[in-house]
Amino acid sequence: MSKNIVDYLRAFRHINKKDADKVFDACRQSSFKRGEWIFRAGMLGNKLYYIDKGILKITSSDEQGNDFTYFFMKENQFMGFLYSMYGNVPAQQGLQAATDVELSVIEKDTLFSLYEELPYLKELIDLIAHLSMSEMIHMKNNYIVGTASEKYKLFLKRQPEIALHAMQIDIASYLSIAPQSLSRIRKKIR
């Protein structure tokens, strides 16, 4: 298991070795293959994930019930539906492996126990979630307007690691571009 989760937390706040060991010990390692569901919409959030390796995609559904890629989460990021976990309400989004992924996972009960033992941890996790959500909104807003070609070029500039590893159909869904259009655009750009 990687100690990346502790290093990541330390980028935001000093964490002593004793506390770091508690966080590390609370994690279990989990792996998923590309395309596997980690969490489906409608379930209660009961885990906090830290992406050690790979890319996750947050999915949502349109009015007809068709899933689409809402956002990509990459290595060295937390992912969890905290609103679902804290509020005990079903999550509106799903979580799927966009590539093979390795995750450090903290179960809800364990996380809440950590919050009691390390009172600063909830505030820290919430801060990181807030920053991540702000980044997600900013990133999504960049892809609202523009031609399909402009959106893809911006995507290549802003999220090159995702462009290299995510499936074309997921990228097209994320950018609201028809897969055939994205294929033509990619051929022109090469």
C-alpha positions as CSV (number, residue, x, y, z in Angstrom):
1,M,0.0,0.0,0.0
2,S,1.2,3.4,-0.9
3,K,1.9,6.2,1.6
4,N,0.8,8.7,-1.0
5,I,-2.4,9.5,0.9
6,V,-0.4,10.8,3.9
7,D,2.0,12.7,1.7
8,Y,-1.0,14.3,-0.1
9,L,-2.6,15.3,3.2
10,R,0.7,16.8,4.4
11,A,0.7,19.1,1.4
12,F,-2.2,20.9,3.1
13,R,-1.2,20.6,6.8
14,H,1.5,19.2,9.1
15,I,0.6,15.7,10.2
16,N,2.9,14.0,12.8
17,K,4.0,10.4,12.4
18,K,1.6,9.0,15.0
19,D,-1.4,10.6,13.2
20,A,-0.1,9.7,9.8
21,D,0.2,6.0,10.9
22,K,-3.4,6.1,12.0
23,V,-4.5,7.4,8.6
24,F,-2.3,4.9,6.8
25,D,-3.6,2.0,9.0
26,A,-7.2,3.0,8.3
27,C,-6.8,2.5,4.5
28,R,-7.2,-0.7,2.6
29,Q,-6.0,-1.2,-0.9
30,S,-8.4,-1.9,-3.7
31,S,-8.0,-2.4,-7.5
32,F,-10.4,-2.1,-10.3
33,K,-10.1,-2.9,-14.0
34,R,-11.1,-0.3,-16.7
35,G,-14.8,-0.2,-17.0
36,E,-15.6,-1.7,-13.6
37,W,-18.1,0.1,-11.4
38,I,-16.8,1.2,-8.0
39,F,-20.0,3.0,-7.0
40,R,-23.4,3.3,-8.7
41,A,-25.7,6.2,-8.6
42,G,-28.5,5.7,-6.0
43,M,-26.2,4.1,-3.4
44,L,-25.3,5.6,-0.1
45,G,-21.7,7.0,0.0
46,N,-19.8,4.9,2.5
47,K,-16.2,5.2,1.4
48,L,-13.6,7.8,0.8
49,Y,-11.2,6.9,-2.1
50,Y,-7.7,8.1,-2.7
51,I,-6.4,7.4,-6.2
52,D,-2.9,5.9,-6.0
53,K,-2.8,5.0,-9.6
54,G,-5.1,5.4,-12.6
55,I,-8.1,7.5,-13.5
56,L,-11.7,7.4,-12.3
57,K,-14.7,8.9,-14.0
58,I,-17.7,10.4,-12.2
59,T,-20.8,9.5,-14.1
60,S,-24.2,11.1,-14.2
61,S,-27.4,10.3,-16.1
62,D,-29.5,12.3,-18.5
63,E,-33.3,12.5,-18.5
64,Q,-33.5,9.3,-20.5
65,G,-31.4,7.4,-17.9
66,N,-28.3,7.3,-20.2
67,D,-25.0,7.5,-18.3
68,F,-22.4,10.1,-19.4
69,T,-19.0,11.1,-18.1
70,Y,-19.3,14.1,-15.9
71,F,-15.7,14.4,-14.7
72,F,-12.4,12.6,-14.5
73,M,-10.4,12.2,-11.3
74,K,-6.7,11.4,-11.6
75,E,-3.9,10.1,-9.4
76,N,-3.2,11.8,-6.1
77,Q,-6.8,13.0,-5.6
78,F,-9.5,12.1,-3.1
79,M,-12.9,11.0,-4.4
80,G,-16.0,10.4,-2.4
81,F,-19.6,11.5,-2.3
82,L,-19.3,13.3,1.0
83,Y,-22.7,14.9,0.7
84,S,-24.1,11.4,0.6
85,M,-21.9,10.1,3.4
86,Y,-22.5,13.0,5.7
87,G,-26.2,13.4,4.9
88,N,-27.0,9.7,4.6
89,V,-28.7,10.3,1.3
90,P,-28.3,8.4,-2.0
91,A,-25.6,9.8,-4.3
92,Q,-26.8,11.2,-7.7
93,Q,-23.6,10.2,-9.4
94,G,-21.7,7.0,-10.0
95,L,-18.0,6.2,-10.0
96,Q,-16.3,4.0,-12.6
97,A,-12.7,3.0,-13.4
98,A,-11.7,4.9,-16.6
99,T,-8.4,3.0,-16.6
100,D,-7.1,0.3,-14.4
101,V,-7.0,1.9,-10.9
102,E,-5.4,1.3,-7.5
103,L,-7.2,3.0,-4.6
104,S,-6.6,3.5,-1.0
105,V,-10.1,3.2,0.6
106,I,-11.3,4.3,4.0
107,E,-14.7,3.0,5.1
108,K,-17.3,5.5,6.4
109,D,-17.2,4.1,10.0
110,T,-13.4,4.1,10.0
111,L,-13.3,7.7,8.6
112,F,-15.8,8.9,11.3
113,S,-13.6,7.3,14.0
114,L,-10.6,9.0,12.6
115,Y,-12.5,12.3,12.7
116,E,-13.1,11.7,16.4
117,E,-9.4,10.7,17.1
118,L,-8.0,13.5,14.9
119,P,-10.4,16.4,15.1
120,Y,-8.6,18.4,12.4
121,L,-9.0,15.6,9.8
122,K,-12.7,16.4,9.0
123,E,-11.9,20.0,8.4
124,L,-8.9,19.0,6.3
125,I,-10.9,16.5,4.2
126,D,-13.7,19.0,3.7
127,L,-11.2,21.7,2.6
128,I,-9.7,19.4,0.1
129,A,-13.2,18.4,-1.2
130,H,-14.1,22.1,-1.5
131,L,-10.9,22.9,-3.5
132,S,-11.5,19.8,-5.7
133,M,-15.1,20.8,-6.3
134,S,-14.1,24.4,-7.2
135,E,-11.5,23.0,-9.6
136,M,-14.1,20.6,-11.1
137,I,-16.6,23.4,-11.7
138,H,-13.9,25.7,-13.2
139,M,-12.8,22.9,-15.5
140,K,-16.3,22.0,-16.6
141,N,-17.1,25.6,-17.3
142,N,-14.2,25.8,-19.7
143,Y,-15.8,23.1,-21.8
144,I,-19.3,24.6,-22.0
145,V,-18.8,26.9,-25.0
146,G,-16.8,26.5,-28.2
147,T,-16.7,24.2,-31.2
148,A,-15.9,20.6,-30.7
149,S,-12.4,21.2,-32.0
150,E,-11.9,24.1,-29.6
151,K,-13.1,22.0,-26.6
152,Y,-10.8,19.1,-27.5
153,K,-7.8,21.3,-28.0
154,L,-8.5,22.9,-24.6
155,F,-8.9,19.5,-23.1
156,L,-5.5,18.4,-24.5
157,K,-3.9,21.5,-22.9
158,R,-5.7,21.3,-19.5
159,Q,-5.9,17.5,-19.0
160,P,-3.3,15.9,-21.1
161,E,-2.8,12.8,-18.8
162,I,-6.5,12.1,-19.1
163,A,-6.4,12.5,-22.9
164,L,-3.6,9.9,-23.1
165,H,-5.3,7.2,-21.0
166,A,-9.1,7.6,-21.0
167,M,-11.2,5.9,-23.7
168,Q,-12.2,8.1,-26.6
169,I,-15.9,7.4,-25.9
170,D,-15.5,8.7,-22.4
171,I,-13.7,11.8,-23.5
172,A,-16.4,12.5,-26.1
173,S,-19.1,12.1,-23.4
174,Y,-17.2,14.4,-21.1
175,L,-16.8,17.1,-23.7
176,S,-20.4,16.7,-25.1
177,I,-19.0,15.8,-28.5
178,A,-20.3,13.0,-30.7
179,P,-17.7,10.2,-30.7
180,Q,-17.5,10.3,-34.5
181,S,-16.7,14.0,-34.4
182,L,-14.0,13.5,-31.8
183,S,-12.5,10.8,-34.0
184,R,-12.3,13.2,-36.9
185,I,-10.8,16.0,-34.7
186,R,-8.2,13.7,-33.3
187,K,-7.1,12.6,-36.8
188,K,-6.7,16.2,-37.9
189,I,-4.7,17.2,-34.8
190,R,-2.2,14.3,-35.0
